[in-house]
């Protein structure tokens, strides 16, 4: 059962939240962060991407950069830009995009739940990326940024969300990207106790986004437990910062592919090869969006095509084999284009659906790419089914939007 707890959040005063809050560290590079933080000494980028305070020639993994993160984190607290709550709270965090709002509960999730796979993952992680975030957690002794969880819908927790969000939010603003962010503090002790009890009835939590941050946070907590001869399991380092959303609130958007060449084939030969496994329908020059599972949109040589996988070309009984990302990876990218490793092949790139189908068309029309393939989005049910069966999704399968805004609340590993 999921073990969660409230915590004494470290967060900005209401009047400073828009200056402090930032995008997550991994959705922009150092130069972009440097530009976004320009002229704003309160930007969280000074903590989560502290290389911006150095000359661009300094490597972002240099020890002095991690030291700068600590220096800046301490300075933010000294200056009153980040202030710790006096008691333990849960919080509600709402995000609004395109008129749709999703509501998450901000929790301290349990390290042992991750180590013992009660917090389930659907992606592989890379050790180098884990180690970078582990260093960041270690030096700051805090989870500066939250991870993004989902949980099976729970009627009582939904009611608490509705009751809480009927009140006035602590923070309520629209970020520069146009997405809305609202944040409520849950102060009632009975409600706090009920949230803890309701999560204890939920068998599993699911990592929606942020696998590397989750692994890093849990592994540092595990390190601290092993290093403490008086470890009890109740220490604050046994927990890490997460925002958990009811699964029905979340919407996965498409994650699409662009490829540099047709592996020596002419467009006619390429389409002829595709037709062996797909029904093809030409759609013209206007972007075509896949309409259902196993339907794909192909853009090549100035035209859009609908591709529908033929019966018998995939295995409905296999939770991985039935995924559209697997069907397209096997029958198009591997068998026709010779792309076998999505993680390392330089001929392929990936485009989040937030960029739109027009971005796919632009990259092909510019001559940078030879073809684009748009996929129907994975469902939350598929994601949870895959995690439940212990399977791992292929690379670049899910894209969640909007991303969690960093800097609304921080969790210290010591009370």
N, C-alpha and C positions, 0 to 999 in steps of 0.2 A: 504494500500500500504506500502511496506517496506521502513522504514525510516533509512537511514544509513548516516554516515559522515566520512570524513577523520580525522586523528588524528596525534599528534606529537609522533611518536613511540619512545620508549626507546629500544635501541638495541646495540649489540656489534660492535666495530670497525671490519672492514673486516678481519684483520689479526688474530682476536681473536675468530671468530665465531665458529670454530670447537672445541675450548676449552670450550666455554660457553654453546653451544647448547646441549640439552639432550633429552632423551625420556620423554614422559609425566609421571606425578607423579603416575598415577594409573595403569601403565603396569608393574611395578616391585615393589618388596618389599624393606624394609629398608636395609636389608643386601645386596641385589643386587645393590642398589643405592650407598651404602657405598663402595662396591668394584669398581663400575664404576667410582666413583669420586676420588678414592685413588690417591694421589699425584697431584691432579688438584684442586687448590684453586679457580679456575675460573668457575668450573662446576656449572650449574644452580641448580643441586641437592642441593647445600647448601642453596638455597632459597625455592625450591618447596618440598624438603624432608629434612628439616634442622635437623631432628633427627640424621642424619649421623654425626653431629658434637658433639654428646653426646655419653656416654656409652650406649651400646645396652639395658641396663636395664631400661633406661629412656623411659617412654611411649611417643609414637609419638604425642599424643594429650595433653601432659602436656603444661600448659601455657608458660613455659620457652622455649618450642620448637617453638611456634608461635613468641615469642619475638625474638628468634634467626633468624627467617626468615626476620624480619624487619631489624635487625642489619646487616645481610648479604646483603640484598637488598641495604641498604644505603652504605655499604662498596663497593659494586660493582660499584656504581655510583661515589663515591669519588675516587676510584682507576682508573676510566676511562674504566672499563670493560663493562659498560653499559652507553650509552650516548643518551640523548634525542635529536631528530631532532628539528631544529629551526622553522619549519613550518609544517602544517598539510599535510599529504600524504595519499594516498592509496598505497598499495603494491601488487605485484603479487608473489605468492608462488607456485612453481612447485615441484612435487614429482615424482620420477621415480622408478618403480619397474618392473623387468622382461621385460624391453624394452618398457613399456607403461608409458606415462607421463600424469599427470592430473594437471590442472592449476586452482588455486583459487585466488580470490581477497580478500585481507586482509582489513577488514572493522571494523568500530565501529558500532555495531548493537544496536538497540534501546530497552531500558528496557520496555517501554510501549507496544511495539510490542510483547514482550514475555508475559507480564501480560494480554494482550487482545487477545492472541492466534493468532496473525498474524505470529508469529514464532511457528511453529507446532512441536509437539513431537510425538513419536511413542512408547515410553517406559515410564513405571512408574519410579519414583525416590524414594529413601529412605531418610527419614528426617535426619538420623544420618550422612549419607555421604554428604548431602547438607550442614549441619551445619559445618562440618569440612572445606569444601572449603569456606563457608561464612566467617568463622574466618580468613582464610588465605587472602581473599580479603580485609576484614575490616582492619586487622592490617597493611597490606602493602599499603592500599589505592590504589590498582592497580590490574588489571587483568594480572597476570604474564604469564598465559598460555592461548592460544586461544581455542575456541570451533570450531567444525567442522560442517558447514552448507552446504546444497545443495539448489539450486534454479532452477526453470524451465529455460531451455536454452533461451538465449537472444542474438539475432544476433549482436547487437551493442556492447554489453559487450564482446562477443567472438572476435569481431574485435579489440577491445582495448587490450585484452589479447594477440592476435597475434602480434599487432603492438609493444606492450611493450616488449614482450619476443624476438623480433627480435634483440633487443639491448643487450649490455653486462650486465650480472647480477651483482648485488652488492655482493651477496654470491653465491657460486657454489661449492658444495663439496659432497663427498660420505661419509655417516655415517658408523660407525663400522658394522652395520647390512647389509651393501651393498646397501642400498637405496640412491638414489640421491636426493639432495635438492638444489633448485635454488631460488633466491629471487631478485626481481627488485623493485626499488623505482619509483613511478609515481610522477613526479615533475611538469608537465605541468598543469597550473590552469584550462585551458579549458577542458582538459581530466578529471581532478578531478571533475569539475562541471557536466560533462556529465555522469560520473559514478553515482553520487548522483541522477541525474535526471532519469537515466535508472532503478535504483533500485526502485525508486518511482513508476514505472509502474508495478512492480512485486507484485502481491497480497500477496504472502506468501513466507517465508523462511522456510526451513525444517531442524530440527536438525538431522544430520546424525549420529554423534558420540559425546559424551560428555554431556549427559543429566544432570548429576549432576553439572558439572561446569557451564552449561548454567543457570540452576535454581539458583545456588549460586550467580553468577554474577548479574543476574537480581534482585534477592531478596535484595541484598545489595544496589543496585542502588535505589530500591524502598524505602528501609529504609531511605536512605539519603534524598530522596525527601520529605518524610513525616516529617523528623526532621528539615527541612529547612523552616522557616516561609516565606522566601523570594524566595521560589522555583519558577523558571520560565519555566522549561522544557528544557532549553538550556545548563544547566550545564554539564560538562564532565561526571559526575557520572550517567547521564541518558543513558549512552552508555557503551558497553562492547565489548571485543575483540573477533573477529570471523574470520575464513577463510571460504569464501563462494565459492563453486564449482558449475559450471554448471552441472546439473544432468547427462548429457550424458558423462561427464568425469569420473564419479565414477563407480566403480565396487565393488559390495558386494561379499565377498567370503563366503564359506560355514562355518557353525558353527555346529559342530558335537557333538554326545553324546556317552558316555561310561557308562556302568552299571555294578555294582559289582556282581550281581547274576541274575538267571533266575526265581526268585520267586518260587523256589521249583520244577520247571519243568525240565525234561530232554531236551537235545537239540532237540530230535525228537518231544516231546510234544510241545515245544516252536514253532518250525517251523509249526507244525500242527495247532496251534492256529493262527499263522500269516496268514496261507493260507486261512483262512475264509474271510479275507478282502484284501488280496494281491495276485497277481500272482507272484510265486517264480521261479527264474531261478538260478541254481547253476553256479558260475563263476570260481571256482577253488581257487588256493592259492595266485594268484597275485592280488594286490589291484584293486578293481572295483570302478569306479567313477560314480555317478548318471548322466544320460545323458539328463534329462529333468524334468520339474515339475512333481511331483507325482511319480517319480522314486527314490528309496532309495537304499543304499548299506548297507548290513548287514554283519558283520564279527562275526562268532561264531564257536568255536571249530575248528580252523584252516582253515576255508573255508569262502569265500566271496559269497554272494548271491545278486542278483538283485531282489528288491521288487517293484512291480508296483501296486499302489492302484486301486482296482476294481471300475468300474463305480457305482455311487450311494452311495458310502461309504463316500462322502464328499459333501459339498454344494458350488457349483461354484458361487452362487449368494451372498455368505457371504464373505466379504473381509478378515475376520479372519479365518473362517472355511475352506477356500480354500488353506490356507497356508500349506506347507509341514510340518512345525514345529507343527501345530495344528493337522494335520492328524496323524503324528507319535506319538505325545503326547497322543492323545485320543485312537488310535487303538492299539498301541503297549505298550507305557510306562504306561498308566493308566489301560487299559482293561486287558492286559496280565501280566504286571510286577508289577502292584499295586502302581505305582509312581504317586501321585496326585499333589504334590507341587514341581515344578522344582526349586523353590528358596531355599527350606530348606531341601529336602530329601538328606540324606548323601549317599544314594546308587548310585546316579548319579553324573557324572562330565561332563564338557563341554570342548571341544578342538577346538580352532580356526583353520580354514582351512589352515592358514599359516604354521601350523605344519606338514601338509601333512597326507595322508591316512596311511602312514607307522607308524605314531605315534599312530593311533588307533590300528593298528595290534600289535604294540609293547606292548601296555598296556594290551591287551587281552592275548597275548602269554606269558607275564610275570606272569600271574595268578592274577594280581592286579584286573582285570576286567573280566567279563564273556562274555560280548558282546559289540560290537560297532555299531553305526548307523551313516552313513554319509548322509547328506541331500543336495539336489540341492539348490544353493544359491537363496535367495530372490532377486527380481529385484528392481531397484530404483522406477519403476512405482508402484509396489506393496506397497513399503514403503510410497510413496507420497499419493496413494489412501487411505491407512489406516489412515494416518494423516488427510487427507481431510475429511474423514467421522467421525472423532472424536474418532476413535478406537485406542486401544493400542495393540501392538504386544505382543505375549507371551514372557516370559523371554528367553534370549540367542538365539535370532533369527538372528541378523545381526552382521557381523564382517567386519570392514573396515580396509584395509591395503593399503599402509603404514599409520602409525599414524603420526599426525602432530608433527614435531620437535619443542620442546619448547625452548625458548630463542632467536629466530630469531627477535622477536619484542614483546614489552610489552606496555600495555595501562594504563596510570595513570588516576585516577578518578578525579584529579584536574589538570588543565592546568598548 
